[in-house]
Amino acid sequence: MIQHLKTYMEFVKFEHTIFALPFAYLGAVLAQRRIPPISKWFWITLAMVGARTAGMALNRIIDRKIDTQNPRTKDRALQKKTITLPQAKLLVLFSLFLLLVSAWQLNPFCIVLAPLAIFLLFTYSYVKRFSWSTHFILGSVLACAPIGGWVAIEGRLALLPILLGGSVLFWVAGFDMIYACQDVAFDRTFGIHSLPARFGVAQALFFSTLFHLVSLALLLWVGFLGRLGPIFWLGWALATFILLVEHRLISPQDLSRVNQAFFVMNGWVSVILFIAVTLDQIGKFR
C-alpha cells in the first residue's frame, strides 16, 4: 500500500502542491484578518488537494501520447504502466468529487465558482496544442488558490484577492516559461506551442523576468491595499531576492539548473509570503 501511495503521489507530483496551497491559506488569512477556524483550514486543504490532484492527473492523461515521445517524460507512470489509464481516470473523478464536496462544506459561492476552476483544469493541457498562451492558463489555474481561499472565508469577491490572484498568475506564468525552455527542440518538432518554442529561449527568459516584476508590483499593491505591516514587507523583500537568484541561475547558454530554479526557489516564494502575512496578522490582532 505504501508503494502504491508513493506511485500515485509521484504520478501527480504531490510535492508541487506547495506552489498553490500556501497561497490558498494566504487568501484565507487576509479575509479572516487572523488565523481562520480549523474547520475552514480542513476544507480549504481538501479542496486544494482535490483540485491540484485532478489537474495534474488530467494533464498526464491528456498528454500521455506526447509524454511517450518526449525523452524527459517517457518514464512517467502511465508510460511505464505502473498506473493504468482507468486508474488515472478514477483518480480524476475522485479528486473532482473531493473538490466539490469541500466547496459545498465551505459556502454556496464556492460551489458557484467550482465549475470555473474545473473548466480551467480541463483547458490547460489542450491550449498548448494551438497557442503559446498556455503559460497564462496555468497561471490562471493557480491564481484560483488565493481567490478561493478568500471566498472560502468571505463568501464574496473583492479587489484584494483579485490582485493577489493576478500576482500568482504572473508568477506562475513566468516560472512556467523557464520550465518550458527545456523542451524547445521537442516542442518545435512535434508542434507543441510554448513561448520559448515560439520566440526562443532568450526572449522567453526576458518575458519571464518581466512577468515576475509585474507579479511583485501586484504584491506591492496588495500590501498597500491590505494595510499590511513590516513583516509582510520583509517577506516581499525576501521573495524579490529569491526571484532575483532564480533568474541568475539560468541563461540562454546554460539551462542545467532549471529544476533548481523551478522547484526549490519557487517553493520558497509561496511559503515565505504565507508566513509573512500570517505573522503580520497575528501581530495585529493577538
N, C-alpha and C positions, 0 to 999 in steps of 0.2 A: 504493500500500500504506500509506503514511504517513497519507493522508487517511482510508482505511478504518479504520485503527487509532484515529485520533482520534475517528471517528464511534462506534466501539464503546466507547471509554473514556468518551465523553460520555453514551452510552446508559446505562451502568451507574454513572455518576458515580464513576469510579475514584478520584478525589481524596478521596472520603468514606471510603476505607479507613483514613485517618488517625484516624478515630474509634475503630476497633476494633483495628487492628494493634499500636499501642503497648501496649495492654492485654494482648494475647496474649504479647508479648515480656516484659511486666512479670510475668505469671504464671510464665513460664519462668525468669526471673531469680530470683524468690522461691523457686521449687522447687530450683534448682541452687545458690542462695546465691552465685553468681558468674555470669559470662557463660557460657551454655551452649555446647557444641561447635557448630562451623559447620554440621555436617550437621543438627543439630536446628533451628538457625535456618532453614536452607533449607526443610525440610519443613513447619515451622510456617508460614513465609511462604506457601508454595504452598497449604497447607490453608486459610489465611485468605483468600487471593486467590480460591480456588475457591468458598468459602462466600459471601464477600461478592458476587462476581460473579453467582453463581446466585441469591442472594436478591434483588438489585436487578433482574436480568433477569426473574425470576418476577413481581416486583411490577409491572414495566412491562407484561408480557403479561396478567396477571390484571386490571389496572386500565385496560387500553387504551381501553375504551369510556367509562369515567369521565373519563380524561385528555383524551379528544377534546372533551368538553363543558366542561371547566374552562379558562377563559381563561389561567390561569397555566401550564397544562401542555399546551395544544393544539398546541404547536410541537415536541414531543418527537419522537424518531427514528421511532417506529412510526407516529405521526400524520402525519409528513411523508414517510413511506415511504423514508427513507434507509436504514432497516433493515427487512427484511421479517419477517413473523411466523415463517416457517420458520427464517430465520437466527437469530432470537431464541431459538427453542426449541432449536436446535442448540447455541447458546452455553450454555444452561442445562445440557444434557446433558454437554457437555464440562467445564463448571465442576464439576458434581457428581462426575464421574469423577475430576477432579483432586483434589477434596476426599477422596474415598475412597482413592485411591492414596496420597496424602500421609499420611492417617491410618494406613494399613497399614504404611507405612515407619516410623512413629513407635513405636507399640506396640499390642498387642492391645486394651487398654482404650479407646484412641482409636477403634478400629473399632466397639466396642460402643456408644460414645456418639454416633458419627456419625449414626445414624438419628434420634436425638432432635433433633440440630441441623438435619437436613434437614426433619423434621416442622415445626419452628418456622419455618423459611424458607418453607415452603408455607402455613402457617397465617396468618401476619401479614396478608397482603393481604385475606384473607376476613373477619377479625374486624371490620374497620371497617364491614362491611355489617350488623352486628347489635348491636355493643357498643362503647361508648367505652373499654373496657379495651384497645383496640388499642395504646395507648401502652405498656402493660405487656408486651405480646407483643413489640413491637420492642425494648424494654429487655431482655427475656429472651434475644432473639437475640444481642444484643451482649454480654450477660453471659457467653455461652459462650466469648468470646475469652480472658479471663484464666483461666477454669476449664480451657479446652482447652490453653492454654499450660502450665499447671501439670501436667496429666495427661500431656502430651507428654514431660515430664521424669520425673515420679514414677511414672506408671502407676497412680495411685490418687487418690481424692478425699481432701480434708481440710477442716477448718474454715476455714483461712486463704483458700484460693481461693474458697470459697463466699461468704465475707464480701466479698471483692474483687468477685466477680461480682454480689453484691447491691448494692454501691456503684455499679457500672456500670449495673445495671438502673434504679436510681432516677435516676441522672444522665441516662441516655438518655431515660427516660420524661418527665423534667422538661423537657428541651430540645425533645423532640418535641411536647409540649403548646404550647410557644411557637411552633414552626413551624406547627402546625395552626391557630393563630389567624388566619393569612392567608386561610383558606378557610371561615370560619364561615358566611358567607352562602351559598356554593355548597353546603356540606355539608348545611345545613338544607333547602335547596331540593331536593336530589337524594337525601336520606335517607342520607347518609354519616354514620356515628357517630364522634364525637370528643368529648373532654372539653370543649373550647371551644364546640362546637356544642350540647352538652347543657346546660352550666351557664353559658355566657357567657365572654367574654374575661377580665373582671376575676377571676372565680373560677378560671379556668384558670391565670392568672399567679400567683395565690395558691398553688394546688396545686403549680405548678412550683417556686416558691420553697421550699415545704415539702419537696418531694421532693429538691431539691438539698441542703437541710440534712440530710436523712436520709442521702444519699449521702456527705456529708462526715463525718458521725458514724460511718458504717461504715468509712470510710477511717481514722479515728482508731483504731478497734478493730483494723484490720489493722496499723497502726503499732505498737500496744502488743503485740499477739499475736505479731507477727513480730520484735519487739525491734529495730525499725528505728531508725536514728540521726538526728543533727541534719540531715543533708542531706535525708532524707525529710521531716522536719517543715518544713523550708524550702519544699520542693516543695508540701506540703499547704497551707501558708500562701499561696503564690502561686496555687494552684488556687482557694482560697477567695476571694482577691481578684478573680480573673478572673470567677468566677461572680457575685460582687457587681456588678462592672462590667456583666456581661451583663444582669443584671436592671435595672440603671439605664438601659440603652439603650432599653428598651421600656416602654410603659404602655398601658392600655386605650384611651387617646386617641391614641397615636402608635405605630403598628406599622411605620413606614417603615424601621427599622433591624433588622428581624427577621433578614434574611440575614446581616448583620454579626454579630449575637449568635449565630446558629446555626452558621455556618461558621467564622468566624475565632476566636471566643472558645473554642468547644468543642474545636476542633482543638488549641489551645494547652494545654488542660487535660490531654488524654491524653499529649501529648508531654512536658510538664513532669514529670508524675508518673512516666513511664517513665525519664526521665533521672535524676530524683532517686533512685529506687530502685536503678537501676544503679550510680550513683556511690556510693551508700551501701554496696552490697555489695562493690564493688571496693575501697573504702576499708577494709573489714573484713578482706578475705581476700587482699590484694595480697602 
